[in-house]
Amino acid sequence: MLLRVNPASPEPIYAQVASAVRREVAAGRVRPGERLPGARELAAALGVNLHTVLRGYQELRDEGVVELRRGRGAVVTHGASRIAGPAAALRAFVAEARRVGLTATEAAAMVREEMSS
C-alpha cells in the first residue's frame, strides 16, 4: 500500500494519513483482515513523526475502519467495507458530473446540499 501526504496542504498530516487509508479501503486495494504498515515504518517512509501516524490510525480506529492490536498493529476491520458502497456511488456521480460538464465546485455544492437535507 502506497500512501502519500502533502506537507504543504492545509489538511493536517494525520488526517491525510487517515484519508489515504480510507481511499485504499474504498477502492478495494486494502481488504478487511489486512494489516496496515507499522506506524514506525510508515512514519519513516513519509518522513513524519511517529505520533502523527498513530493519531491518523486512532482516528480510523474511532471510525471502526481499523482495529489497533498490541503487537499486531493496525488491522482493517470487516466493518470498513461499509465505505466501499458510498465510494463506488461517488465515483459514478463524479463520472456523470464530468459527463454533463459540472465543475468541481458545482458538484461539491450538490453533495453538500444533499448531505444537509
C-alpha positions as CSV (number, residue, x, y, z in Angstrom):
1,M,0.0,0.0,0.0
2,L,1.4,3.3,-1.1
3,L,0.4,6.4,1.0
4,R,1.3,9.9,0.2
5,V,1.0,13.1,2.2
6,N,1.4,16.7,1.2
7,P,3.2,18.8,3.8
8,A,2.0,22.0,2.1
9,S,-1.6,21.0,2.4
10,P,-3.8,22.8,4.9
11,E,-5.1,19.4,6.0
12,P,-3.2,18.1,9.0
13,I,-0.8,15.2,8.1
14,Y,-2.6,12.8,10.5
15,A,-5.8,13.5,8.6
16,Q,-4.1,12.9,5.3
17,V,-2.9,9.5,6.6
18,A,-6.4,8.6,7.6
19,S,-7.9,9.8,4.4
20,A,-5.4,7.9,2.3
21,V,-6.2,4.6,4.2
22,R,-9.9,5.3,3.7
23,R,-9.4,5.7,-0.1
24,E,-7.4,2.5,-0.3
25,V,-10.2,0.6,1.6
26,A,-12.9,2.2,-0.5
27,A,-11.1,1.3,-3.7
28,G,-10.7,-2.3,-2.6
29,R,-6.9,-2.2,-2.6
30,V,-6.9,-2.9,1.1
31,R,-9.3,-5.5,2.3
32,P,-10.7,-6.5,5.7
33,G,-8.2,-8.5,7.8
34,E,-5.2,-6.9,6.1
35,R,-2.6,-5.3,8.3
36,L,-1.6,-1.7,7.6
37,P,2.1,-0.8,7.6
38,G,3.5,-0.4,11.1
39,A,3.3,3.1,12.5
40,R,7.1,3.4,12.8
41,E,7.7,2.1,9.3
42,L,5.0,4.4,7.8
43,A,6.3,7.4,9.7
44,A,9.8,6.8,8.5
45,A,8.6,6.3,4.9
46,L,6.6,9.5,5.0
47,G,9.2,11.5,6.9
48,V,6.8,12.4,9.7
49,N,6.6,11.9,13.4
50,L,5.5,8.5,14.7
51,H,2.7,10.2,16.8
52,T,1.3,11.8,13.7
53,V,0.8,8.3,12.1
54,L,-0.6,7.0,15.3
55,R,-3.1,9.8,15.5
56,G,-4.3,9.0,12.0
57,Y,-4.6,5.3,12.9
58,Q,-6.5,6.3,16.1
59,E,-8.9,8.3,14.0
60,L,-9.5,5.3,11.8
61,R,-10.0,3.1,14.9
62,D,-12.6,5.5,16.3
63,E,-14.5,5.3,13.0
64,G,-14.4,1.5,13.1
65,V,-12.2,1.2,10.0
66,V,-9.2,-0.4,11.8
67,E,-8.6,-2.3,14.9
68,L,-5.4,-1.5,16.8
69,R,-3.9,-4.6,18.3
70,R,-0.9,-4.5,20.6
71,G,1.9,-6.4,18.8
72,R,-0.1,-6.8,15.6
73,G,-0.5,-3.2,14.6
74,A,-3.5,-1.8,12.7
75,V,-5.8,-4.3,11.0
76,V,-8.6,-3.3,8.7
77,T,-12.0,-4.4,10.2
78,H,-14.8,-6.1,8.4
79,G,-16.9,-3.0,9.1
80,A,-14.5,-1.0,6.9
81,S,-16.2,-2.3,3.8
82,R,-19.2,-0.1,4.6
83,I,-17.3,2.8,3.0
84,A,-16.9,0.9,-0.3
85,G,-20.5,1.3,-1.4
86,P,-20.6,5.1,-1.0
87,A,-17.2,5.4,-2.6
88,A,-18.4,3.5,-5.7
89,A,-21.5,5.7,-5.8
90,L,-19.4,8.8,-5.5
91,R,-17.1,7.6,-8.4
92,A,-20.3,7.1,-10.5
93,F,-21.6,10.6,-9.5
94,V,-18.2,12.2,-10.4
95,A,-18.2,10.5,-13.8
96,E,-21.7,11.6,-14.5
97,A,-21.0,15.2,-13.3
98,R,-18.0,15.3,-15.6
99,R,-20.0,13.9,-18.5
100,V,-22.6,16.7,-18.1
101,G,-20.0,19.4,-17.6
102,L,-20.4,20.3,-13.9
103,T,-17.5,22.0,-12.3
104,A,-16.0,20.5,-9.1
105,T,-17.5,23.4,-7.1
106,E,-21.0,22.8,-8.6
107,A,-20.7,19.0,-7.9
108,A,-19.5,19.6,-4.3
109,A,-22.4,22.1,-3.7
110,M,-24.8,19.4,-4.8
111,V,-23.3,16.9,-2.4
112,R,-23.3,19.4,0.5
113,E,-27.0,20.2,-0.2
114,E,-27.9,16.5,-0.2
115,M,-26.0,15.8,2.9
116,S,-27.6,18.7,4.8
117,S,-31.2,17.6,4.0
